[in-house]
Amino acid sequence: MRSLPLLTALVLAASCRSQAQELYHGCGLAGDAVEPGVQALNRLKNRYTAPAAADIDTGATLAALVSPGDDRGRWDERRGAVVVGYVHDVKPGGIETVNCRARDLPDRDTHIELVLDPMDAGGARRVIVEVTPRWRAIMAARGAEWSTRALRLQYLGRWVRVSGWLMFDAEHANASENTAPGRPRNWRATAWEVHPITSIEPVARPR
């Protein structure tokens, strides 16, 4: 049985880790957004706990995510997903309210574009999954480097299995094939994302 002082120390350490994620480098979960809707969206993007097995929607595969049709209500943001896809691109995210408009790459999201078929990787076929600064820090504490550069070197052009939270990024609904069909500049299949990613690993190409 652990002594009371040790238990107290463990509780305090867990509390400190939680507080560090609530306010990461001075940026809260809502970022610096002003509008309530964007604040709520940012809180979803900045989740720092991983979905449990019971949270996973097994129907939310990559093929299901790119399935055509207005998909605003197709999935549930309280659920997680595990998807397998080919990494078409890995790049830094933009300067956004979710990260209090940080400019340094470590404090910005990493965008990973997944496709079902590397020979059919047009913009309207891509699903976006994202690594956040909070999860980059969590993984660094576990000895894994999730910088944009490291993720690109390790996974670009490979098949991966990604786990994390489902999230509908309404800010990009007008650039997604499922919610703005036929627009020439659509650069994604859906505004649904796996965001944040809580795990990523290489896998063999599905048969």
Secondary structure as UniProt FT lines:
FT   HELIX           4..22
FT   STRAND          23..24
FT   TURN            25..26
FT   STRAND          27..28
FT   TURN            29..32
FT   HELIX           36..45
FT   HELIX           53..55
FT   TURN            58..59
FT   HELIX           62..66
FT   TURN            72..73
FT   TURN            77..78
FT   STRAND          80..92
FT   HELIX           97..99
FT   TURN            100..101
FT   HELIX           105..107
FT   STRAND          110..115
FT   TURN            118..119
FT   HELIX           123..125
FT   STRAND          127..131
FT   HELIX           133..141
FT   TURN            142..143
FT   HELIX           148..155
FT   TURN            156..157
FT   STRAND          159..168
FT   HELIX           170..175
FT   TURN            177..179
FT   TURN            181..182
FT   TURN            184..185
FT   STRAND          192..202
//
